[in-house]
């Protein structure tokens, strides 16, 4: 039930700052499978046909909002996927049809997808709209006159520098269009690092709030020390920024000391037969390495929970979702000390090891210490679990967003000025 009602053209607050329920429009990447438990049984089978790898953090936030009793309307698209409409007791899920060609989408700034999403948003009664990513989802949301929250997930000029080509230039132009239309929107960023980068690149002087990504990862806590066969895991992709080739080199050096050690690679381009696997085999870097490639969320959870250490060697991250996945189940983490957001996620190294991921010798030393310095690494893993509970759990993140929503709603309520008395 919405806490707001319209009276003579004005929104009237009814216990706005109390523990009231709001109706939230989520415009961003969300998998229907991630919300299956909140969908009516007759629609649930259709939801579960999709994998739950699309927008996992947004899906976790949406589940938490629903669990708290709020109504949520999800409006999304996924490249190459057909339209689907699903409903639940407090959920409406609209996935519009999305073209399969990235070229066609970017040439017209996702016009078809935005038109469909915009029509649904215009016909939907919500108290606040929350758009994720400052591209087509935000460009759809800014067209409405509703209270608006936009979450920054990356910095467009930085992304362009890392991915040369016309697609990324046109993507930047979408972000610039969004920037010019934000006006009274409330901005949040998933980390201080990416918020500051976006503010600098987009010349934004109205500030932002930090509300991190969240993830719920049910599963047993990890005992983390498998001394006889320590298992390292990386969840990434085969892009140069993710730096996986350097990890493969470092791992084979680790095996000189720990010959039974294993390395598991999960993510796009990290499967058998993929170029990176063939590269590793040619150079002798594939021994004891399992190339799993893309996997479902349950499979990722299982692999992560049974690992000794998560080694995330990405050169730059706007957040690093896999880091908090590992923290939530007690898996020790190694990440880059100069890689953007990870030092903040790991509390300056108090909850994980921070190294220069471009230096093979530092990676090797950190990986070996996971086994040789058991008590120190274990203590950090315990602190990491506590930091996850206090900063990155869906419960905490949803509470932060609800405060942002209520502020955005309050900002949009016109203030009736009292007429001065005439004496």
C-alpha positions in Angstrom: 0.0 0.0 0.0 1.3 3.4 -1.0 1.9 5.9 1.8 1.1 8.8 -0.5 -2.2 10.2 -1.8 -3.0 13.0 -4.1 -5.2 15.8 -2.8 -6.1 18.8 -5.0 -3.0 18.3 -7.2 -0.6 18.0 -4.3 1.1 15.0 -2.8 0.3 14.8 0.9 2.6 13.0 3.3 1.2 10.4 5.6 3.8 9.4 8.2 6.4 9.7 5.4 9.4 9.4 7.8 7.9 6.5 9.7 8.2 2.8 8.8 5.7 3.0 6.0 5.4 1.1 2.8 6.3 2.7 -0.6 5.6 1.6 -4.1 8.9 1.5 -6.0 9.6 1.4 -9.7 12.9 -0.4 -10.5 14.2 0.4 -14.0 17.4 -1.7 -14.6 18.8 -5.1 -15.3 16.9 -7.8 -13.3 16.4 -11.5 -14.0 12.8 -12.8 -13.5 14.3 -16.0 -12.1 15.9 -14.0 -9.2 12.3 -13.0 -8.2 10.6 -16.3 -8.7 9.7 -16.7 -5.0 7.7 -13.5 -5.2 5.8 -14.5 -8.4 2.4 -16.2 -8.4 2.8 -20.0 -8.8 1.1 -20.0 -12.2 3.8 -17.6 -13.6 6.8 -19.0 -11.6 7.7 -21.7 -14.2 8.1 -19.0 -16.9 10.3 -17.0 -14.6 12.6 -19.9 -13.9 13.2 -20.5 -17.6 15.6 -17.6 -17.4 19.0 -17.8 -15.6 19.5 -15.6 -12.6 22.8 -14.1 -13.8 21.3 -10.8 -15.1 21.7 -7.9 -12.7 22.3 -10.0 -9.5 22.7 -7.0 -7.2 19.5 -5.3 -8.5 17.7 -8.6 -8.1 18.9 -9.0 -4.5 17.8 -5.4 -3.6 14.4 -6.0 -5.2 13.9 -9.3 -3.3 14.7 -7.5 0.0 12.3 -4.7 -0.7 9.6 -7.2 -1.4 10.5 -9.2 1.7 9.9 -6.0 3.7 6.4 -5.6 2.3 7.0 -2.9 -0.2 5.3 -3.0 -3.7 7.8 -3.1 -6.6 7.3 -2.6 -10.3 10.3 -3.9 -12.3 10.7 -2.6 -15.8 13.6 -4.0 -17.8 15.0 -5.4 -21.0 17.7 -8.0 -21.8 19.4 -8.0 -25.2 17.9 -10.7 -27.5 15.1 -11.7 -25.1 11.4 -11.5 -25.7 8.8 -9.6 -23.7 7.5 -11.2 -20.6 5.0 -10.0 -18.0 4.9 -11.7 -14.6 3.0 -10.8 -11.4 3.1 -11.6 -7.7 1.3 -10.4 -4.6 3.4 -7.3 -4.4 5.3 -7.5 -7.7 4.8 -6.5 -11.3 7.6 -7.6 -13.6 7.7 -6.2 -17.1 10.5 -7.3 -19.4 10.1 -5.6 -22.8 11.3 -7.2 -26.1 14.9 -6.3 -26.8 16.7 -6.5 -30.1 19.6 -8.9 -30.4 21.9 -6.5 -32.3 24.1 -4.2 -30.1 24.7 -2.2 -33.2 21.1 -1.5 -33.9 20.4 -0.7 -30.3 23.3 1.8 -29.9 22.7 3.6 -33.2 19.3 4.8 -32.1 20.1 5.0 -28.3 17.9 1.9 -27.5 14.9 3.8 -28.9 12.7 0.7 -29.2 13.5 -0.6 -25.8 13.1 2.8 -24.2 9.8 3.5 -25.9 8.4 0.2 -24.5 9.8 0.8 -21.0 8.6 4.4 -21.0 5.1 3.5 -21.9 4.9 1.0 -19.1 6.4 3.5 -16.6 3.9 6.2 -17.7 1.0 3.8 -17.1 2.3 2.7 -13.7 1.5 4.3 -10.4 4.6 4.4 -8.2 5.9 6.7 -5.5 9.5 6.8 -6.7 11.5 5.5 -9.7 14.9 4.0 -9.1 17.1 3.7 -12.3 20.3 1.6 -12.4 23.2 2.6 -14.7 23.3 6.0 -16.4 22.4 4.8 -19.8 19.2 3.6 -21.4 17.5 2.7 -18.1 18.2 6.2 -16.7 17.3 7.8 -20.0 13.9 6.1 -19.8 13.4 7.1 -16.1 14.2 10.8 -16.5 11.3 11.2 -19.0 8.9 10.7 -16.1 7.8 13.5 -13.7 8.1 11.1 -10.7 10.6 11.4 -7.9 13.8 9.9 -9.2 16.8 8.1 -7.9 19.6 7.1 -10.3 22.5 4.8 -9.3 25.9 5.2 -10.8 27.6 1.9 -11.6 30.4 3.1 -13.8 32.2 6.1 -15.2 31.4 6.6 -18.9 34.7 8.2 -20.0 36.8 5.7 -18.1 34.8 2.9 -19.8 35.4 4.5 -23.2 39.1 4.6 -22.5 39.1 0.9 -21.8 36.9 -0.1 -24.7 37.7 1.7 -27.9 35.1 1.8 -30.7 32.0 3.5 -32.0 29.7 1.6 -29.7 31.4 3.0 -26.6 31.4 6.5 -28.0 27.7 6.4 -28.6 27.2 4.9 -25.2 29.0 7.9 -23.7 26.7 10.2 -25.6 23.7 8.5 -23.9 25.3 9.1 -20.5 25.8 12.8 -21.4 22.1 13.0 -22.4 21.2 11.5 -19.0 23.4 14.0 -17.3 21.7 17.0 -18.9 18.2 15.7 -17.8 18.8 14.7 -14.2 17.7 18.0 -12.7 16.1 17.1 -9.3 17.2 13.5 -9.3 18.9 12.0 -6.2 22.2 10.3 -7.3 23.8 7.3 -5.5 27.0 5.5 -6.4 27.9 1.9 -5.6 31.3 3.0 -4.2 33.1 6.3 -3.3 35.6 5.6 -6.0 33.1 5.3 -8.9 31.0 8.2 -7.6 33.9 10.6 -7.6 35.0 9.4 -11.1 31.5 10.0 -12.5 31.1 13.4 -10.8 34.5 14.5 -12.3 33.8 13.1 -15.8 30.2 14.3 -16.0 31.0 17.7 -14.4 28.3 17.2 -11.7 28.3 19.5 -8.7 25.2 18.4 -6.8 26.8 15.6 -4.9 25.8 11.9 -4.5 25.2 9.4 -1.7 27.1 6.1 -1.5 24.9 3.0 -1.3 26.8 -0.2 -2.2 25.8 -3.1 -4.2 24.4 -6.0 -2.3 24.1 -9.8 -2.7 22.5 -12.5 -0.8 24.4 -15.7 -1.1 22.8 -18.5 1.0 25.1 -21.4 1.7 27.4 -22.9 4.3 30.2 -20.8 5.8 33.6 -21.8 4.3 36.2 -23.4 6.5 38.7 -21.9 4.0 41.8 -24.0 4.8 42.3 -27.0 2.6 46.0 -27.4 3.1 46.4 -30.5 1.1 44.6 -29.2 -1.9 44.1 -25.4 -1.6 41.6 -24.2 -4.2 41.8 -20.6 -5.5 38.9 -19.2 -7.5 38.5 -16.2 -9.8 35.1 -15.0 -11.0 35.7 -12.6 -13.9 35.8 -12.7 -17.7 38.4 -12.8 -20.4 38.8 -9.1 -20.9 42.2 -7.5 -20.6 41.0 -5.4 -17.6 40.3 -8.6 -15.6 43.9 -9.6 -15.9 43.3 -13.4 -15.8 46.4 -14.3 -17.8 48.6 -12.8 -15.1 46.8 -14.9 -12.5 47.4 -18.1 -14.6 51.1 -17.3 -14.7 51.2 -16.6 -10.9 49.3 -19.8 -10.1 51.8 -22.0 -11.9 54.6 -20.5 -9.7 52.4 -21.1 -6.6 52.3 -24.8 -7.6 56.1 -25.1 -7.2 55.4 -24.8 -3.5 51.9 -26.2 -3.4 51.9 -28.8 -6.2 48.3 -30.0 -5.3 46.9 -26.5 -5.5 43.9 -25.9 -7.8 42.6 -22.9 -9.7 39.0 -22.5 -10.8 38.0 -19.9 -13.3 34.3 -18.8 -13.7 32.9 -16.3 -16.1 32.4 -15.4 -19.8 35.3 -16.5 -22.0 36.8 -18.6 -19.2 35.5 -22.0 -20.4 37.1 -25.0 -22.1 37.9 -24.2 -25.7 37.8 -20.4 -25.2 40.9 -18.4 -26.4 42.3 -17.9 -22.9 42.2 -21.7 -22.2 44.0 -22.4 -25.5 46.5 -19.7 -24.7 47.2 -21.2 -21.2 47.5 -24.7 -22.7 50.1 -23.6 -25.3 52.2 -21.9 -22.7 52.0 -24.5 -20.0 49.8 -22.5 -17.7 46.8 -24.8 -17.6 47.9 -27.5 -15.2 45.5 -28.0 -12.3 43.2 -25.2 -13.7 39.5 -25.8 -14.2 38.0 -23.6 -16.9 34.2 -23.6 -16.0 33.1 -20.6 -18.1 29.7 -19.2 -17.5 27.8 -20.8 -14.6 24.4 -20.3 -12.9 24.3 -18.4 -9.6 23.8 -21.6 -7.6 26.8 -23.2 -9.3 28.9 -20.1 -8.6 27.8 -20.2 -4.9 28.8 -23.8 -4.6 32.2 -23.3 -6.2 32.9 -20.2 -4.1 31.8 -21.7 -0.8 34.2 -24.7 -1.3 37.2 -22.6 -2.2 40.2 -21.7 -0.1 40.6 -18.1 -1.5 39.0 -15.8 -4.0 41.8 -14.1 -6.0 40.4 -11.1 -7.9 43.1 -9.7 -10.1 41.1 -7.1 -12.0 43.0 -3.9 -12.8 40.0 -1.7 -12.0 36.6 -2.2 -10.5 33.8 0.2 -9.8 32.7 -2.1 -7.0 33.6 -5.8 -7.2 30.5 -7.9 -6.5 32.4 -11.1 -6.3 34.4 -9.7 -3.3 31.3 -9.4 -1.1 30.1 -12.7 -2.4 33.2 -14.2 -0.9 33.1 -12.1 2.2 29.5 -13.3 2.9 30.5 -17.0 3.1 33.9 -16.5 4.9 36.2 -17.0 1.9 39.4 -15.0 2.2 40.0 -12.4 -0.6 43.0 -11.1 -2.5 42.4 -8.0 -4.6 44.1 -5.0 -6.2 45.4 -2.2 -4.0 45.3 0.2 -6.9 42.2 -1.3 -8.6 39.6 1.3 -7.8 36.9 0.3 -5.4 38.3 -3.0 -3.9 40.4 -1.2 -1.2 37.2 0.5 0.1 35.3 -2.8 -0.1 38.0 -4.5 1.9 38.2 -1.7 4.4 41.8 -0.7 3.5 43.1 -4.3 3.7 41.6 -5.0 7.2 39.2 -7.6 5.7 41.4 -9.0 2.9 44.8 -8.9 1.2 45.6 -5.9 -1.1 48.4 -6.4 -3.6 49.6 -4.9 -6.9 47.8 -7.2 -9.2 50.2 -6.4 -12.1 53.1 -7.8 -10.1 53.3 -11.6 -10.4 55.5 -11.9 -7.3 53.1 -10.1 -5.1 50.2 -12.3 -6.3 52.3 -15.4 -5.6 53.3 -14.2 -2.1 49.6 -13.4 -1.2 48.3 -16.8 -2.5 50.9 -18.7 -0.6 50.2 -16.8 2.6 46.6 -18.0 2.5 48.0 -21.3 3.5 51.2 -20.4 5.4 49.7 -17.6 7.5 46.5 -19.3 8.5 45.7 -17.4 11.7 46.2 -14.0 10.2 44.2 -14.8 7.0 41.5 -16.4 9.1 41.1 -13.4 11.3 40.7 -11.2 8.3 38.0 -13.5 6.9 36.1 -13.2 10.1 36.3 -9.4 10.0 35.2 -9.6 6.3 32.0 -11.5 7.3 31.2 -8.8 9.9 31.8 -6.0 7.3 29.5 -7.8 4.9 26.8 -7.9 7.5 27.2 -4.3 8.4 27.7 -2.7 5.0 26.8 -5.0 2.1 23.9 -7.3 3.1 20.6 -6.7 1.4 19.0 -5.7 4.7 21.4 -2.9 5.3 21.5 -1.7 1.6 17.7 -1.7 1.4 17.4 0.5 4.5 19.8 3.0 3.0 17.9 3.1 -0.3 14.6 3.5 1.5 16.0 6.6 3.1 17.1 7.9 -0.3 13.6 7.1 -1.7 11.8 9.0 1.0 14.1 12.0 0.6 13.5 12.0 -3.1 9.7 11.8 -2.5 9.8 14.6 0.1 11.8 16.8 -2.3 9.1 16.4 -4.9 6.3 17.5 -2.6 5.3 21.1 -3.2 5.3 23.2 -0.1 2.0 25.0 0.5 2.8 28.5 1.7 0.5 29.9 4.3 -1.3 33.0 3.3 -0.3 35.9 5.5 -3.0 37.2 7.7 -4.3 40.7 6.8 -4.9 42.9 9.8 
